[in-house]
Amino acid sequence: NARSKFNFKLLANDSIIIGSMPNLITIEGEFNSPGIYQFTPGLRLNDYIKLAGGLTDNALKSGVFIKYPNGESKKYYKYRTSPKVYDGSTIVAAAIGNNDNTFNLTQYFTNVTKFWVELSQAYLMMLLAFQSSGSSN
């Protein structure tokens, strides 16, 4: 479509390569049988979850999502309709304990210490730079 906002310009000798479809779906994370499965047209996310043996007891029920080959992703909500799965998609289930919002005291002090070391180094470098520029005058 000549008027599409998604058009892009090609130069002489440019080429467009369209790869073959992988015919595979990757299922990773908290599934009973994660792995690589054959893509079957018409199967939806619920179907692939069943193929992978369902979620483990450690799976975060609200942490299931699908990553599409074009880079988009869609979160799975069990009370809604199951999303379509496209060839080359990856289905991921997060673990319950895999929550980055938990406070880690050791990590906190490590980060604070690192900040002060870097700040001190920057301050000392500035002092040395000013001293050397002042003594050369």
C-alpha positions in Angstrom: 0.0 0.0 0.0 1.7 3.2 -1.2 0.1 5.3 1.6 0.8 3.0 4.5 2.8 4.5 7.4 4.6 1.1 7.8 6.3 1.4 4.4 10.0 1.7 4.3 12.4 2.7 1.5 14.6 0.3 -0.3 17.8 1.3 -2.0 19.3 -0.3 -5.1 20.7 -3.8 -4.4 18.8 -4.1 -1.1 17.2 -7.4 -0.5 14.5 -8.7 1.7 15.0 -12.2 3.2 12.0 -14.0 4.6 13.1 -17.0 6.7 11.2 -20.2 6.9 8.8 -20.8 9.7 10.4 -22.9 12.5 7.2 -25.0 13.1 8.1 -25.0 16.8 6.8 -23.6 20.0 9.1 -23.1 23.0 7.6 -23.7 26.5 9.8 -22.6 29.4 9.6 -21.9 33.1 7.3 -23.5 35.6 5.7 -26.3 33.5 5.7 -30.0 34.3 7.3 -30.7 30.9 8.9 -27.6 29.5 10.6 -27.9 26.2 10.2 -27.5 22.5 7.0 -28.6 20.9 5.7 -28.9 17.4 3.5 -26.0 16.3 0.0 -27.2 15.5 -2.3 -24.6 13.7 -5.5 -23.9 15.7 -4.1 -24.8 19.1 -4.4 -22.0 21.7 -2.4 -21.2 24.8 -4.5 -23.4 27.0 -3.8 -26.4 24.7 -0.1 -25.9 24.8 -0.2 -25.6 28.6 -1.9 -29.0 28.7 0.6 -30.4 26.3 3.4 -29.3 28.7 1.7 -31.2 31.6 0.2 -28.1 33.1 1.8 -25.7 35.6 3.9 -26.8 38.5 2.9 -26.1 42.1 5.6 -23.4 42.1 4.1 -21.6 39.1 2.8 -18.1 39.6 -0.7 -18.4 38.2 -0.8 -14.8 37.0 2.7 -15.1 35.6 2.0 -17.0 32.4 2.6 -15.1 29.1 3.3 -15.7 25.5 6.1 -14.0 23.5 5.2 -13.8 19.8 7.9 -14.0 17.1 7.3 -10.3 16.2 8.4 -9.2 19.7 5.0 -8.6 21.1 3.8 -10.4 24.2 0.5 -11.2 25.8 -0.3 -12.1 29.4 -2.6 -15.0 30.0 -5.6 -14.5 32.2 -7.4 -17.8 32.9 -10.8 -16.2 33.2 -10.5 -14.8 29.6 -10.3 -16.6 26.3 -7.0 -18.3 25.6 -4.8 -16.3 23.3 -3.8 -17.6 19.8 -0.3 -19.1 19.5 1.7 -18.4 16.4 4.5 -20.4 14.9 7.8 -19.6 16.6 6.1 -18.3 19.8 7.5 -18.8 23.3 5.3 -19.6 26.3 6.7 -18.7 29.7 5.5 -19.4 33.3 7.2 -17.5 36.1 7.9 -19.0 39.5 6.1 -17.8 42.7 9.4 -17.0 44.4 10.7 -15.2 41.3 9.5 -11.8 42.5 12.0 -9.0 42.1 10.0 -6.8 44.5 11.3 -8.6 47.6 13.7 -6.6 49.8 17.2 -8.1 50.1 19.3 -6.5 52.9 22.6 -7.8 51.6 21.9 -6.5 48.1 20.9 -3.2 49.5 24.1 -2.7 51.4 26.1 -3.9 48.4 24.5 -1.3 46.2 24.9 1.5 48.8 28.6 0.7 49.3 29.2 0.6 45.6 27.5 4.0 45.2 29.7 5.6 47.9 32.9 4.1 46.5 32.1 5.4 43.0 31.1 8.8 44.4 34.4 9.0 46.4 36.4 8.0 43.4 34.8 10.7 41.3 35.4 13.3 44.0 39.1 12.3 44.3 39.5 12.4 40.6 38.1 15.9 40.5 40.4 17.1 43.3 43.4 15.7 41.5 42.4 17.3 38.3 41.9 20.7 40.0 45.2 20.4 41.8 47.1 19.5 38.7 45.5 22.3 36.7 46.1 24.8 39.5 49.8 23.9 40.0 50.6 24.2 36.3 49.7 28.0 36.3 
